[in-house]
Amino acid sequence: MGNFDECVASGSVEEQGFTGRYALPALDMQTVVKPANSMTREARLAQLHKGLMAVAAAGRGAIPETPRVTDNATVEYSTLAALRISVCVPSTCQAAVVEAALARALAVVNAPLSAAGFHLEVRLPERYTNVAGPWRKAGPGDYVVIALCVILILLVILGTTIDLTLVAKHSRQKVGMLLAFSAYTNGKRLLTIAPPSDSNFTCINGIRFLSAMWVVLGHRYINALAVPYMNLIVMPKRVTDPSAMMIASAPLSVDTFFLVGGMVNCYAFLKTVQGKRSFNFIMYYVHRYVRLTPAFALMIGITATWIAILGNGPLWYQVVGDASDSCIRNWWSALLYVANYATPTDQCMMQSWYLMVDMQLHWLSPLLLIPLWKFPVVGLAWGGLLFVLSCLSPFLITYFYELPAPMSTDISMDAQHVFLEQMYYPTHTRATAYIMGTMVGYALYKIKTGKLTWRLSSAQVTLGWLASTALCLTVIFGEQPLLDHENHPYNVWEASFYSGFHRVAWSIGIAWIVLACIMGNGGPINAFLSWTPFCVLGRLTYGIYLTHAAVQMVDHGLMRSSEYYTDFKMVEGMLGDLVLATFFGTCLCLTMESPIMAIEKALRGPPRRERPSSPPPPQSEGKSGNGIDNPTFVPPEPSRTPA
């Protein structure tokens, strides 16, 4: 990567008329897969290394003609194929000039590479070059977002001051909206631990936070693909090692969130409608949108504007600037929660696809919740049918598109885009865990209201835990042969079966953990998942989820030199990401999430109480702390009546 700071600081506009321009062109490695080519992957990589070494030996010799890709060859782009070389040129040199010069020089290396089925092409957009100073100048949008952040901070200071100085109740009522921003009150609410009760599912806190850790770890590894680690070429082999399956299986953490989200949404809905004849579905949708969107919108604004001018570096635009541009282009699809369909490969905030799917499942959930409420037998049958369809959807899509299962790091870029658009992002391929969670929430509600009995012997409990463990481990380590393309040839039926049913096995395993812990059969596992700090950290998972990607982007964008990839380095980075994301998530909670929740509750007013037709289930007198009021990532409010 050279010396970025020395390059951009060289020269002088006053004395020499130019400064240094740092360029980091990408050398896209096209894989020319010829029908007669039987070379192994290792042999082809060895040939690639030999070809690259020819550059140093070529000197000023004759430049041979660049081989062309023949008609009987397929050109593919590997996800790990973007080689980078740093070049320092005068600032008066435009990117196109540097690109043309490098393209001519590359002709000497493409000759030996063609024998191994490779072909290098140089790519240097203007935005891949840097001069001294920030990547771009601040504009009106930056000032608007900064002003909004300053206003929020001032409101928090004012609300906290009023909260600590006004004691009289009537005085507090007059400034109720300002008190919604009190860091003192919101901080107490965040740190308050609810006592155990029949409706306080404390094990969910641990599940949510540990799943959030898994998400952060997975994204740390994914983002490493865009960072110039010196030994990044070992990544395809590393992900096929059995010891790396916990990393390769990180996407399963999202299915855990979907299951928990479906469960708490169904349970909260059935508690709310118990003994009632109607339900306010308008508020059902408004409530969810208001809870998720303000904090999300603030992070979109920050990502689109001033985060891009916080620093610079060799990778700043590729990592930070590109994300900023995506938010500038597609903020609308994110705030409408349709980005996974409208702009799937250019989404604002790369992790926000989850929020799209979660919101869409919430929009559609009444199609199952209403039958479960009004016509339980019909609802169960309908839920079973939806569950089967949710399994068939990824099965058929994998079969017809011949997609890998799961996605690997050594597939082509085109195949990766097809996988993301058709399999990873769409709601219709991710609904399995949510539907399973809805049915678990229904069963839990029936158990809590005494309409369904949960009585298991010690042998049955032991068998349940063994089966749950076996299912989860099978899903995690069952990926290994599917990822080892060198020793395990692709089979479309095998891939389709895994795509269609691995989430079923995972959901069943996690569902048992949740039910067993809630019903008193969790033992030490429930004690661990219900650990007191998890109650607080579980409320911060939404903020962690929204902020951790920005932390990772800035970290990678500020890199000045190549590093050596190791698993220890990845875990170390993940822990740093988690600490910073927890801090920023807390700030987001105190300045945006909690105030909006308090304002919304004040505007709704006290809930109307109806005489129930049957006794309601027991409720906690303290804060729920279980995510029921705000399914999945969203922290709970101190309300005893879900809305």
C-alpha positions in Angstrom: 0.0 0.0 0.0 3.0 2.3 0.1 3.2 5.4 2.3 -0.1 7.2 1.8 0.7 10.2 4.0 4.1 10.8 2.5 2.6 10.7 -1.0 -0.2 13.2 -0.4 2.1 15.5 1.5 4.7 15.6 -1.2 5.1 18.6 -3.6 3.7 22.1 -3.1 1.1 24.0 -5.0 2.9 27.3 -4.4 6.4 26.1 -5.3 5.9 23.3 -7.8 2.3 23.7 -8.9 1.1 20.3 -7.8 1.0 18.0 -4.8 1.0 14.2 -4.5 -1.9 12.1 -5.7 -2.2 8.6 -4.2 -3.8 6.0 -6.4 -4.8 2.5 -5.5 -5.9 0.8 -8.7 -7.7 -2.5 -8.6 -6.4 -5.4 -10.7 -9.4 -7.4 -11.4 -8.5 -11.0 -11.9 -10.7 -12.6 -14.5 -10.9 -16.3 -14.3 -11.1 -17.7 -17.8 -12.5 -21.2 -17.3 -11.7 -23.3 -20.4 -13.5 -26.6 -20.9 -10.3 -28.5 -21.4 -8.6 -27.0 -18.3 -8.1 -29.6 -15.6 -5.6 -27.8 -13.4 -6.4 -27.8 -9.7 -7.0 -24.6 -7.9 -3.6 -24.8 -6.1 -1.8 -25.3 -9.5 -3.6 -22.3 -11.0 -2.7 -20.1 -8.0 0.9 -21.2 -8.3 0.8 -20.3 -12.0 -0.7 -16.9 -11.0 2.2 -16.3 -8.6 4.6 -17.2 -11.3 3.0 -14.8 -13.7 3.1 -12.0 -11.2 6.7 -12.6 -10.5 7.3 -12.1 -14.2 6.5 -8.5 -13.8 9.7 -7.9 -11.8 11.8 -9.8 -14.3 10.3 -8.2 -17.4 12.2 -5.0 -16.9 12.0 -2.9 -20.1 11.7 -5.8 -22.5 9.2 -6.0 -25.3 5.6 -6.0 -24.2 3.8 -9.0 -25.7 0.3 -8.7 -27.0 -2.4 -9.1 -24.4 -4.2 -12.4 -24.9 -7.9 -12.2 -25.6 -10.7 -14.2 -24.1 -11.9 -16.6 -26.7 -15.5 -17.3 -27.4 -15.4 -20.8 -25.9 -14.4 -19.5 -22.5 -16.4 -18.2 -19.5 -15.1 -15.0 -17.8 -15.8 -14.9 -14.1 -14.7 -12.5 -11.3 -13.7 -14.0 -8.0 -14.7 -12.2 -4.8 -11.1 -12.5 -3.7 -9.5 -11.5 -7.0 -9.1 -7.7 -6.7 -5.4 -7.2 -6.4 -4.2 -3.7 -5.4 -1.1 -1.8 -6.2 -0.3 1.7 -4.9 1.0 4.5 -7.2 2.1 8.0 -6.2 1.8 10.5 -9.1 1.5 14.3 -9.4 -1.9 15.6 -8.6 -2.1 16.9 -12.2 -2.3 13.4 -13.5 -5.8 12.2 -14.0 -7.0 8.7 -13.1 -7.6 7.8 -16.8 -3.9 8.5 -17.7 -2.6 6.3 -14.8 -5.1 3.6 -15.8 -3.9 3.6 -19.4 -0.2 3.4 -18.4 -0.8 0.5 -16.0 -3.0 -1.3 -18.6 0.0 -1.3 -21.1 2.4 -2.5 -18.4 0.0 -5.3 -17.5 0.3 -6.8 -20.9 3.6 -8.4 -19.9 2.1 -10.3 -17.1 -1.0 -11.5 -18.9 0.9 -13.7 -21.2 2.0 -16.3 -18.6 -1.2 -15.9 -16.7 -3.3 -16.9 -19.7 -1.8 -20.4 -19.5 -3.4 -20.8 -16.1 -6.7 -19.4 -17.2 -6.3 -15.9 -15.6 -6.4 -12.4 -17.1 -5.8 -9.2 -15.3 -7.5 -5.9 -16.1 -6.7 -2.6 -14.4 -9.5 -0.4 -13.0 -8.9 3.0 -11.6 -11.9 5.3 -11.2 -11.2 8.9 -10.2 -12.6 8.3 -6.8 -9.9 5.7 -6.1 -7.3 8.4 -6.0 -6.6 10.7 -3.1 -4.9 14.1 -2.5 -4.3 15.8 0.8 -7.3 16.7 2.9 -10.6 15.1 3.5 -12.1 12.9 0.8 -14.7 15.6 0.0 -15.7 19.0 1.2 -18.6 19.4 3.7 -21.9 20.4 2.0 -25.4 21.4 3.1 -26.4 17.9 4.0 -23.4 17.6 6.4 -24.4 20.8 8.2 -28.0 19.7 8.5 -27.1 16.4 10.1 -24.6 18.0 12.4 -27.2 20.6 13.4 -29.7 17.8 14.2 -27.1 16.0 16.3 -26.3 19.2 18.2 -30.0 19.8 18.8 -30.5 16.3 20.2 -27.5 16.7 22.5 -28.9 20.1 23.7 -32.3 18.5 24.3 -30.7 15.7 26.4 -28.7 18.3 28.4 -31.9 20.4 28.9 -34.1 17.5 29.7 -31.6 16.0 32.2 -31.2 19.4 33.9 -34.9 19.9 34.3 -35.3 16.3 35.5 -32.7 16.8 38.2 -33.9 20.2 39.3 -37.7 20.0 39.1 -39.2 18.0 41.9 -42.9 19.1 42.0 -45.1 16.8 40.1 -47.2 19.6 38.5 -44.0 21.2 37.3 -42.8 18.0 35.7 -46.1 17.6 33.8 -45.6 21.0 32.1 -42.3 20.0 30.6 -43.1 16.3 30.0 -41.8 16.3 26.4 -38.5 17.7 27.5 -38.2 15.1 30.2 -38.4 12.4 27.5 -34.8 13.4 26.7 -33.6 13.1 30.3 -30.5 11.0 30.3 -31.0 10.5 34.0 -34.5 8.9 33.7 -33.6 7.0 30.4 -30.4 5.8 32.0 -32.3 4.5 35.0 -34.8 2.8 32.7 -31.9 1.2 30.7 -30.1 -0.1 33.8 -33.2 -1.3 35.8 -33.4 -5.0 36.2 -36.9 -6.5 36.3 -37.6 -9.2 38.9 -38.3 -12.7 37.5 -41.9 -13.3 36.6 -44.1 -15.3 34.3 -43.9 -12.7 31.6 -40.3 -11.7 32.0 -38.4 -14.0 29.6 -34.9 -13.1 30.8 -33.2 -15.8 28.7 -34.0 -13.8 25.6 -31.6 -11.1 26.7 -28.6 -13.4 26.6 -29.7 -14.9 23.3 -30.1 -11.5 21.7 -26.7 -10.1 22.9 -24.8 -13.3 22.0 -26.4 -13.3 18.6 -25.4 -9.7 18.1 -21.8 -10.6 19.0 -22.0 -13.3 16.3 -23.3 -10.8 13.8 -20.4 -8.4 14.6 -17.9 -11.2 14.2 -19.3 -12.3 10.9 -19.2 -8.8 9.5 -15.7 -8.3 10.7 -14.7 -11.4 8.5 -16.8 -10.3 5.6 -15.3 -6.8 5.6 -11.8 -8.3 5.7 -12.4 -9.3 2.1 -12.1 -5.6 1.1 -8.9 -5.1 3.2 -5.4 -5.8 1.7 -4.3 -8.5 4.1 -1.0 -9.9 2.9 -2.2 -13.5 3.1 -5.9 -13.0 2.1 -5.5 -15.7 -0.5 -5.7 -18.3 2.3 -9.3 -17.2 3.1 -11.0 -19.7 0.7 -9.1 -22.6 2.3 -9.7 -21.2 5.8 -13.5 -21.2 5.5 -13.5 -24.9 4.6 -11.7 -25.9 7.8 -14.0 -27.5 10.4 -12.6 -25.1 13.0 -13.9 -22.1 11.1 -17.5 -23.3 10.8 -18.6 -21.0 13.7 -17.4 -18.1 11.6 -18.9 -19.4 8.3 -22.2 -20.1 10.1 -22.5 -16.5 11.4 -25.6 -15.8 9.2 -27.5 -18.2 11.4 -27.5 -15.5 14.1 -30.0 -13.6 11.9 -32.4 -16.5 11.9 -32.2 -16.6 15.7 -33.3 -13.0 15.7 -36.2 -13.8 13.3 -37.3 -16.6 15.5 -37.2 -14.5 18.7 -39.0 -11.6 16.8 -41.8 -13.8 15.6 -42.2 -15.4 19.1 -42.4 -12.2 21.1 -44.6 -10.5 18.4 -47.2 -13.3 18.5 -47.1 -13.6 22.3 -47.5 -9.8 22.8 -50.4 -9.7 20.2 -52.3 -12.5 21.9 -51.9 -11.0 25.3 -53.2 -7.6 24.0 -56.3 -9.0 22.2 -57.2 -11.4 25.0 -60.9 -10.8 25.8 -61.3 -8.2 23.1 -63.3 -8.3 19.9 -61.2 -5.9 17.9 -57.6 -4.7 17.5 -56.2 -1.4 16.3 -54.1 -2.5 13.4 -53.3 1.0 12.3 -51.5 1.6 15.6 -49.9 -1.8 15.2 -48.1 -0.6 12.1 -47.5 2.9 13.2 -46.1 1.8 16.5 -43.5 -0.5 14.8 -42.5 2.1 12.2 -42.0 4.8 14.9 -40.0 2.6 17.1 -37.5 1.4 14.4 -37.2 4.4 12.1 -35.9 7.5 14.0 -32.7 5.8 15.1 -32.3 4.1 11.8 -32.9 7.4 9.9 -30.3 9.2 12.1 -27.7 6.5 11.2 -28.6 6.8 7.5 -28.0 10.6 7.8 -24.7 10.2 9.5 -23.5 7.5 7.0 -24.6 9.6 4.0 -23.0 12.8 5.2 -20.3 13.7 7.7 -18.9 10.2 8.4 -17.4 10.4 4.9 -15.3 13.5 5.8 -14.0 12.3 9.2 -10.8 11.0 7.7 -8.9 9.7 4.7 -6.7 6.8 3.7 -5.9 4.5 0.8 -9.2 2.6 1.2 -11.3 5.5 2.4 -13.5 5.8 -0.6 -13.8 2.1 -1.3 -14.9 1.4 2.2 -16.5 4.6 3.6 -17.1 6.8 0.6 -18.9 4.0 -1.3 -21.2 3.4 1.7 -21.9 7.1 1.9 -22.8 7.3 -1.8 -25.2 4.3 -1.4 -27.1 6.1 1.3 -27.2 9.3 -0.7 -28.7 7.3 -3.6 -31.0 4.9 -1.8 -32.0 6.4 1.5 -35.6 6.4 0.3 -35.7 2.6 -0.2 -34.3 2.1 3.3 -36.8 4.4 5.1 -39.6 2.7 3.2 -38.2 -0.7 4.2 -38.2 -2.1 0.6 -34.4 -1.9 -0.1 -34.0 -5.7 -0.2 -36.3 -5.7 -3.3 -35.9 -2.2 -4.8 -32.1 -1.8 -4.5 -30.8 -5.2 -3.3 -27.1 -4.8 -4.3 -26.8 -1.1 -3.5 -28.5 -0.8 -0.1 -27.8 2.0 2.3 -26.0 0.5 5.3 -25.0 -3.0 4.3 -26.6 -4.6 7.4 -29.9 -2.9 7.0 -31.4 -5.7 4.8 -32.3 -7.4 8.1 -34.5 -4.4 9.1 -36.2 -4.6 5.7 -37.1 -8.3 6.1 -38.1 -7.8 9.8 -40.4 -4.9 9.0 -42.0 -6.7 6.0 -42.6 -9.8 8.1 -44.2 -7.6 10.7 -46.4 -6.0 8.1 -47.5 -9.5 6.9 -47.8 -11.2 10.3 -51.5 -10.3 10.9 -52.3 -12.7 8.1 -51.3 -15.5 10.5 -52.0 -13.7 13.9 -55.6 -13.0 13.1 -56.5 -16.7 12.3 -54.6 -17.8 15.4 -56.7 -15.3 17.4 -60.1 -15.9 15.9 -59.9 -19.4 14.5 -57.0 -21.3 16.2 -57.5 -24.6 14.4 -57.5 -22.8 11.0 -54.7 -20.6 12.1 -52.5 -23.6 13.0 -53.2 -25.3 9.7 -52.5 -22.0 7.8 -49.3 -21.5 9.7 -48.2 -25.1 8.8 -48.9 -24.4 5.1 -46.9 -21.1 5.3 -44.1 -22.9 7.0 -43.9 -25.5 4.2 -44.0 -22.8 1.5 -41.2 -20.9 3.3 -39.0 -24.0 3.0 -39.9 -24.7 -0.6 -39.1 -21.1 -1.6 -35.3 -21.3 -1.0 -35.2 -25.0 -2.1 -36.7 -24.1 -5.6 -34.7 -20.9 -6.0 -31.4 -22.7 -5.3 -32.4 -25.5 -7.7 -33.4 -23.3 -10.6 -30.6 -20.8 -10.3 -28.1 -23.5 -9.3 -26.9 -21.4 -6.4 -24.3 -22.4 -3.8 -25.4 -23.4 -0.4 -24.1 -21.6 1.7 -22.5 -18.7 -0.2 -18.7 -19.2 -0.5 -15.9 -16.7 -0.8 -14.5 -18.2 -4.0 -17.6 -17.9 -6.2 -17.7 -15.3 -9.0 -19.0 -11.8 -8.4 -21.9 -12.4 -10.7 -22.8 -15.5 -8.8 -22.5 -13.6 -5.5 -24.9 -10.9 -6.7 -27.4 -13.5 -7.9 -27.2 -15.3 -4.5 -27.7 -12.1 -2.6 -30.6 -10.9 -4.7 -32.4 -14.2 -5.0 -31.6 -16.0 -1.8 -30.1 -13.9 1.0 -32.0 -10.7 1.0 -35.6 -11.5 0.0 -38.3 -11.9 2.6 -39.8 -14.9 1.0 -36.6 -16.9 1.5 -36.1 -15.8 5.1 -39.5 -16.3 6.6 -39.0 -19.8 7.9 -37.6 -18.9 11.3 -40.1 -16.1 11.8 -43.0 -18.4 11.2 -41.6 -21.0 13.5 -41.2 -18.2 16.1 -44.8 -17.2 15.7 -46.0 -20.8 16.3 -43.7 -21.0 19.4 -45.2 -17.7 20.7 -48.6 -19.1 20.2 -47.7 -22.3 22.2 -46.1 -20.2 24.9 -49.2 -18.1 25.2 -51.4 -21.2 25.6 -49.0 -22.6 28.2 -49.0 -19.3 30.2 -52.8 -19.1 30.1 -53.2 -22.7 31.3 -54.7 -23.9 28.0 -51.7 -26.1 27.2 -49.7 -28.2 29.6 -45.9 -28.4 29.7 -44.9 -31.3 31.9 -41.7 -33.2 30.9 -39.8 -35.8 32.8 -36.1 -35.6 33.4 -35.5 -38.1 30.7 -37.6 -36.0 28.2 -35.8 -32.8 29.1 -32.4 -34.5 28.7 -33.5 -35.9 25.3 -34.7 -32.4 24.3 -31.4 -30.8 25.1 -29.5 -33.5 23.3 -31.7 -33.2 20.2 -31.4 -29.4 20.2 -27.6 -29.6 20.5 -27.4 -32.2 17.8 -29.6 -30.1 15.4 -27.6 -26.9 16.0 -24.2 -28.5 15.6 -25.3 -30.4 12.5 -26.4 -27.2 10.8 -23.2 -25.4 11.8 -20.7 -28.1 10.8 -22.9 -29.5 8.0 -21.7 -26.5 6.0 -18.1 -27.7 5.8 -18.4 -30.2 2.9 -20.6 -27.8 1.0 -17.9 -25.1 1.2 -15.1 -27.4 0.2 -15.5 -27.1 -3.5 -12.1 -28.6 -4.2 -12.9 -32.0 -2.6 -16.7 -31.9 -2.7 -18.1 -31.3 -6.2 -21.2 -29.1 -6.4 -24.5 -31.0 -6.3 -27.7 -29.0 -7.0 -30.0 -31.4 -5.1 -27.7 -31.3 -2.1 -27.4 -27.5 -2.2 -31.2 -27.1 -2.6 -31.9 -29.4 0.3 -29.6 -27.5 2.6 -31.0 -24.2 1.5 -34.5 -25.3 2.1 -34.2 -27.1 5.4 -31.2 -26.0 7.4 -33.1 -23.1 8.9 -35.8 -25.5 10.0 -33.3 -27.6 12.0 -31.7 -24.4 13.4 -35.1 -22.9 14.4 -36.2 -26.1 16.1 -33.0 -26.2 18.1 -33.2 -22.6 19.2 -37.0 -22.9 19.9 -36.2 -25.7 22.4 -33.6 -23.5 24.1 -36.1 -20.7 24.5 -39.0 -22.8 25.7 -37.0 -25.0 28.0 -35.4 -21.9 29.7 -38.7 -20.1 30.0 -40.5 -23.2 31.4 -37.8 -23.9 34.0 -35.9 -26.7 32.3 -32.9 -24.6 31.3 -30.7 -25.3 34.3 -27.2 -23.6 34.0 -27.9 -22.6 30.4 -30.9 -20.5 31.5 -28.8 -19.1 34.4 -26.1 -18.0 32.0 -28.6 -16.5 29.4 -30.4 -14.7 32.2 -27.2 -13.2 33.6 -28.0 -9.7 34.9 -25.6 -7.8 32.6 -27.3 -9.4 29.6 -30.5 -7.7 30.6 -28.9 -4.3 30.0 -26.8 -5.4 27.0 -29.9 -7.0 25.4 -31.6 -3.6 25.3 -28.7 -2.1 23.4 -28.6 -4.7 20.6 -30.5 -2.5 18.2 -28.0 0.3 18.7 -25.1 -2.1 18.4 -26.6 -3.5 15.2 -27.0 0.0 13.7 -23.6 1.3 14.6 -21.1 -1.6 14.4 -20.8 -1.5 10.6 -19.8 2.2 10.7 -17.1 1.4 13.3 -15.7 -1.3 11.1 -15.8 0.9 8.0 -13.9 3.7 9.6 -11.4 1.2 11.0 -10.7 -0.3 7.6 -10.8 3.1 5.8 -8.1 4.5 8.0 -5.7 1.6 7.4 -2.3 2.8 6.2 -0.5 -0.6 5.6 -1.2 -4.2 4.8 -1.7 -6.6 7.7 -1.4 -10.3 8.2 -4.7 -12.1 8.5 -5.2 -14.4 11.5 -8.3 -15.6 13.4 -6.9 -13.9 16.5 -6.7 -10.6 14.6 -10.3 -11.0 13.6 -11.6 -11.8 17.1 -9.5 -9.0 18.6 -11.0 -6.6 16.0 -14.5 -7.9 16.8 -14.1 -7.2 20.5 -13.0 -3.7 19.8 -15.9 -3.2 17.4 -18.3 -4.5 20.1 -17.0 -2.1 22.8 -17.2 0.9 20.5 -20.6 -0.1 19.1 -21.9 -0.6 22.6 -20.8 2.9 23.5 -22.3 4.5 20.3 -25.4 2.3 20.7 -25.8 3.7 24.2 -25.5 7.2 22.9 -28.1 6.4 20.2 -30.4 4.9 22.8 -30.2 7.9 25.1 -30.5 10.6 22.4 -33.0 9.0 20.0 -34.5 5.6 20.9 -35.6 6.2 24.5 -36.9 9.8 24.0 -38.9 8.7 20.9 -40.4 5.8 22.9 -41.3 8.1 25.8 -42.9 10.7 23.4 -44.8 8.0 21.6 -46.2 6.6 24.9 -47.2 10.1 26.0 -49.0 10.9 22.8 -50.8 7.6 23.0 -52.0 8.3 26.5 -52.9 5.7 29.1 -54.2 2.5 27.5 -57.9 1.9 27.7 -58.8 -0.9 30.0 -61.5 -3.4 29.0 -63.1 -6.0 31.2 -61.6 -9.2 30.0 -63.8 -12.2 29.3 -61.3 -14.4 31.0 -58.5 -13.8 33.5 -55.4 -12.2 31.9 -52.1 -13.9 32.2 -49.8 -12.7 35.0 -47.7 -9.6 34.2 -44.5 -8.2 35.7 -44.8 -5.2 37.8 -41.4 -4.0 36.6 -40.0 -3.4 33.2 -40.4 -6.4 31.0 -36.9 -6.5 29.7 -37.8 -9.3 27.4 -38.2 -7.6 24.0 -42.0 -8.2 23.9 -43.0 -4.6 23.5 -40.3 -4.2 20.8 -39.6 -7.5 19.1 -36.1 -8.6 18.1 -33.5 -5.8 18.2 -35.6 -3.1 19.7 -35.2 -2.5 23.4 -38.3 -2.8 25.6 -40.2 0.1 27.2 -41.5 0.2 30.8 -45.1 -0.4 29.6 -47.1 -3.2 31.0 -49.4 -3.3 28.0 -47.9 -4.1 24.6 -49.1 -1.9 21.8 
